[in-house]
Amino acid sequence: MSEVEVAPHAPVQDERILAALSHVSAILPMWGLIAAIVIWASQKDRSEYVRFQSLQAIAYQLLIVFGWFLGMGCYMVSVLAMVIVAPSTEAQVQRYATGPGALFYLSVALPLLVFCGVLLGWLATLGYAIAGAVRTLQGKDFCYLVLGSRLRRYLEKA
């Protein structure tokens, strides 16, 4: 007698909506994380699909928040560098009657470049979260790169 492996059931509409909400809540910084935690806490015992998707959303949004703080720290350091470097090059320009050098322009442009990089990174992570919401709303399984497989292994052990 051979055992037939039963495929996991397809998620019902309520499960798909909750899973999609946990992913798309990344649009609201910090509040989205709270929403994903509430969805996970209320549904973790009811639906394996929602439990996995909302746990992924929580971990991903925590990474987004960590990345945002790291990026803003880099931005603050670049602003501090501009505040220190720009006046010293200004004094040098007045003393030697030369135009501002590359260091001056770099110190002024660096904060803008860092902020644009942080903003583009944040928009990219939001796009990825929205893609996860669309896939789960369609009832398909969605795994974030690296993070999803690690969480799946963790849940299988537990």
C-alpha positions, 0 to 999 in steps of 0.5 A, a space after each residue: 500500500 503506497 501513501 499518496 502525498 497530499 498537497 497543501 490546500 490552496 489558500 482561501 480568499 481570507 487567507 490570501 487577503 491577510 497575507 497580502 495585507 501583511 506584505 503591503 503594510 510595508 508602505 506604512 513605515 513602523 505602522 506596517 510592522 505593527 499591522 504585520 505583527 497583529 496579523 501574525 499573532 491573530 492568525 498563526 494558529 489558524 492558517 499555516 499560509 498566513 503564518 508563514 507569509 506574515 512572519 516573512 513580512 515581519 522579518 522583511 519589514 524589520 530589515 527595512 527599518 534597520 536599513 533605513 536607520 543605517 542609511 540615515 546614519 550614513 546621511 548624518 555622517 555625510 552632513 557632518 563631513 560637509 559641515 566640517 569640510 566646506 568651511 575649511 575649504 572656504 577659508 582656503 579659497 579666500 587665503 589662496 584666491 583659488 576656486 573651490 577644489 574637488 573636496 568642497 564639491 564632494 562634501 556638498 554633493 555627498 549628502 545628496 547622493 547618500 540620501 538619494 541612495 537611501 530613498 532609492 533603496 527604500 523604494 526598491 524594498 517597497 516594490 519587492 514587498 508589493 510584489 509579494 502582496 500581489 503574489 499572495 493575493 493571487 494565492 501563490 506562495 511567495 518567498 523573499 530571497 534568502 529570508 524566506 528559505 531561512 524562515 521556512 526551515 525555522 518553521 519546519 524545525 519548530 
